[in-house]
Amino acid sequence: MQPSGPHPTIPRVVFHALLICTDETCAEEIEAYGTRLEELEALACECGCALQLIAVSDVEFLRPRTRVLLDLAA
């Protein structure tokens, strides 16, 4: 197992998107995750048509500000 480099390797922001196929005869809906919106907009449906973003949310990962030691019960 190789350790991470000196800089954080986990992205700070991750997008969660709901996409729908642009072909009206295809009812495909897909949930996808990505670190850039361009990645999500470039996805294609299995039928070969483009996917359209219909909902997107972002999650930002933050480091805890302080560490707290908890006493364990005996």
N, C-alpha and C positions, 0 to 999 in steps of 0.2 A: 504494500500500500504506500502510495506516495503522498507526502504531506502537502498542504496548500502552500502557495507562495506567500510572500510577505504582504501582499495586498488581498483584500477580501475577494473570494472567487464566487460567492453567491450574489446574484444581482440584487440591488436594493429595491427595485420595483418590478413587480410581475403583473401582467395584465391577464384578466380572465374575461373571455369573450364568448358570446353566443352568436353563431353565424347560421345563415340559412342559404340554401341553394337559390341561385337566381333563375333557374329553370322552373317555370310554374307547374310542370308535370312531375317534378321531383320534390318530394316533401322532406328532404334531408335537413335536419338541424344538427349542428355540431357545437360542442363546447370545446374550447381550446385555450391554452395558456401560452404566453410568450413574454419576452422581455422587451420587445419593441412592437408597436402597433403595425409597422410595415410588415413584420413577419406574419401577423394574423391576417392582414389584408391580402397577402399573396397566396393564401391557401385556396385550393380548388376542391370541388366536390368529386366524389368517385365517379360520377356520371360525366365528368369533364368540364362542367360549367363552373363559373366563378362563384365564390361564396361572398355573401354580403353581411357585414357586421350589423347586428340589430341591437346588441347590448354589450357594453364593455365596462369593467370596473378595474380598479387598480389596488394593489396591496403593497404597502411600503414596509420593508423589514427594518426594524430599529434595534439597536443594541440596548440592553438594559442599562439604566443609568447608574444604579447602585446594586451592589451584591448584598444579600441579606443571609446571614447564617441562622438556620433554624435549629432549635433544641429538639432533639429526638426524645420521644418518650422512652422510659426505661422498661 
